[in-house]
Amino acid sequence: MYLIFVISLLSLLMAFASKLTKIILPLVCGDSAEVRARRKEIAKLRTELGNISMREEYTKYVKCEREIGKLEMSLNEAKGRDNVKRVALEYGLHYGGLGVLGLCMMYISIFYRYSTVIVFGDNFNFEPFGGFINFPTKVPNSISVVFWIVVNNFVARTLASYVK
């Protein structure tokens, strides 16, 4: 019985991997200290700029604007470095997670391939698809682990395609 739950859970995790990555990534990878410091400095200089009269203290106003421009350039460079780290982490989380889940599914499908998930009574007849549904177990009126994995993956990916 636990096998049904594990296969279903793994299928759902694989189907929703990209959505889970988008949820987890902001928690793991935030702005660096450098970016936060630059933003704070820019906000401070902008408040100063708002207090300076352009007509009366033009040179001070221009110096402040130039300083803000330099800090914004520096902020963009720091954001670029952060984006490289963020993209690497995003792909690592997404494809690393898919790899681990895929290996778990392969393990289950190889070592439990002759197991049945559900065996129905003699009052059920799955012909003409019975041989496909119970492959490779050959137990009549049963559903094999391999077929259960295929069906769960299809259903989970269909559900994931409907979720935005």
N, C-alpha and C positions, 0 to 999 in steps of 0.2 A: 504494500500500500504506500509506503514511503517513496517508492520509486516513481509512482505517478506524480506525487507532489514535487519531487526533485526535478523530474523532467519538465513539468509544467513551469516551475519557477525558473529554471535555466532558459527555457524558451522565451519566457516573458522578458527576462533580463537581456537576452541577446536582441530581442526585437526593440526594446526601449533603450538600448545602449546609448544612442546619440542624444536622446532626451535626458537621460540620467547624467551624461557627461556635461550637458549644458547647465544642469542644476548644481552639480558638484564643483565645476570649474571656478565659479566666482568665490566659493567658500575656500578653495585651496590657493588660488592665485589672485591676490588682490594687487593694488598699486604698490609699487616699491616706496621705500622711505624717501628716496630722491624725488620721485614724482609728487608725493604729498608735500614735501618741503617747498618745491618749486611753485606748486599751486598756492600754498600759503603766502609765499613771498609776492607772487603776482597779485593776489587779492589785497595784500597790505599796500602795495604800490598803487593799485587802482583806487583804493580809498583815499590815499594821499593825493593822487591825481585829481580826484573829484573835489578836493579841498583847495587846490591851487587855481588861482584865477589866471586864465590864459593871457588876458590883456595886460595885467599888472606884472606878472612874473613869468614872462614868456620863456626865458632861458631855463628856468627851473622846471617849467612844464615840459619842454622838449627833452631835457635830460631824463626826466621821469618816464616819458614815453619811450625813449631809446632803451632805457633799462628794462622796461616791460617787454619790449621787442626781443632783447637779448635773452631774457628769462623764458619767453615763450619758445624761442628756438631751442634753448636747452631743454625745456619741457618736452618738446616734440622728439628730440633725440632720445631722452629717457623713456618716453612712451614707446618708441620704436624698439628699444632693447627689451622692454617689458613685453611687447607684443610677440617678439621672437620666442621668449620663454613661454608665454601663454599658448602659442600655437604648438610648440613642442610638447607641452604638458597636455594640451587638449588631444592631440593625436596619440600620445602615449597612453592616456587614460582610456580613450575610446578603443583603439585597436589592441592595446594590452588586455583590456577587459574582455573584448571579443575573443582574443586568443585563449585566455584562461577558460572562459565559458565553452569555447569550442573544444578544447582538450577534455573538459569534463564530459561533454556530450559524446565525444569519441570514446572515452573510457567506458561510459555506460553502454553505448551501442555495441562495443566489442565484447565486453565481459558479461553483459546481460542479454546478448542477442538471442539465446535459446530460452529466455524466460518469457512467460506470458504476463500481460498486465491484467487482463480480465478474461475469465473463461465463462462463457454463457452456457446455459443448459441445452438439452437436445431440442427444445422447442424453437430455438433460433437457427436460422439457416442463412448464411451469408453468401451463398452461391449466386452468381458466378465469380464473386470477388473474394471468396473465402481463402483461396490459396495465396492471394496477394496480401490480405489482412493478417493472416497468421504466419507469413514467411519470416524467418526460417524455422519456426517452432514445429510446424506441421501438426499442432494440436487442433482438432476440429472445434469450430465455434469459439475461437479465441482471438484476442488482439495481441500481437507481438509488441515487444519494446521498440523495435525498429519502426514499425508502422506508427506507434504512439508518438515517437519523436518527430516523424515527418508531419503528422497531423497537428501536433502542438506547435511546431515551428510555423506552419502555414497560418494557423489561427492567430498566433501571437503577432506575426508580421501584418496580418490583415487588421488586427486591432490597432497596432502601432501606426498604420497608415491613416487611420481615421482620427487619431489624436494629433492635435497641432501643437 
